[in-house]
Amino acid sequence: MMPDYLLDTNVIIEILRDNSRVLTHMQVVVGAMAVVNNAVLVTDNLKHFQDVTGLQLENWVRP
């Protein structure tokens, strides 16, 4: 069985960072919560989250 991990937001930022965009701490927390809970993140800010592996996104403002 694989252990559960609790990652500091700075570690998550480094994992999710790419060369063109840096997520804020709150975006990282919200995105990470959605991924670990297999939840869909509903946001009007799809471009900030689109490259996060495993993150399901929906935009209810501009469907």
C-alpha positions as CSV (number, residue, x, y, z in Angstrom):
1,M,0.0,0.0,0.0
2,M,1.3,3.5,-0.9
3,P,1.5,5.9,2.1
4,D,-0.5,9.1,2.2
5,Y,1.6,12.3,1.9
6,L,0.8,15.9,3.1
7,L,2.8,18.3,1.0
8,D,3.8,21.8,2.0
9,T,2.4,24.4,-0.5
10,N,5.9,25.4,-1.5
11,V,6.6,21.8,-2.6
12,I,3.4,21.7,-4.5
13,I,4.2,25.0,-6.2
14,E,7.5,23.6,-7.4
15,I,5.8,20.5,-8.7
16,L,3.1,22.4,-10.6
17,R,5.2,25.3,-11.8
18,D,6.0,25.7,-15.5
19,N,8.1,28.3,-17.3
20,S,5.1,30.5,-18.3
21,R,2.9,30.6,-15.2
22,V,3.2,30.5,-11.5
23,L,0.1,29.6,-9.5
24,T,-0.7,31.5,-6.3
25,H,-0.6,29.7,-3.0
26,M,-4.4,29.6,-2.9
27,Q,-4.7,28.3,-6.4
28,V,-2.3,25.6,-5.6
29,V,-4.2,24.6,-2.4
30,V,-7.6,24.6,-4.3
31,G,-6.1,22.7,-7.3
32,A,-4.4,20.1,-5.0
33,M,-7.6,19.6,-3.0
34,A,-9.5,18.9,-6.2
35,V,-6.9,16.4,-7.5
36,V,-6.5,14.4,-4.3
37,N,-10.3,14.2,-3.8
38,N,-10.9,13.4,-7.5
39,A,-13.2,16.4,-7.7
40,V,-14.0,18.7,-10.6
41,L,-12.6,22.3,-10.1
42,V,-15.2,24.8,-11.2
43,T,-13.5,28.1,-12.2
44,D,-13.7,30.9,-14.6
45,N,-9.8,30.8,-14.8
46,L,-9.2,27.7,-16.9
47,K,-5.9,28.9,-18.3
48,H,-4.2,29.0,-14.9
49,F,-5.1,25.4,-14.2
50,Q,-5.2,23.7,-17.6
51,D,-1.7,22.2,-17.3
52,V,-2.2,20.6,-13.9
53,T,-2.0,16.9,-14.4
54,G,-5.0,15.0,-13.2
55,L,-7.1,18.1,-12.5
56,Q,-10.6,18.1,-14.0
57,L,-11.9,21.5,-14.9
58,E,-15.3,23.1,-15.7
59,N,-16.3,26.7,-16.4
60,W,-19.9,27.4,-15.4
61,V,-19.6,31.1,-16.1
62,R,-18.6,30.7,-19.8
63,P,-19.8,27.2,-20.8
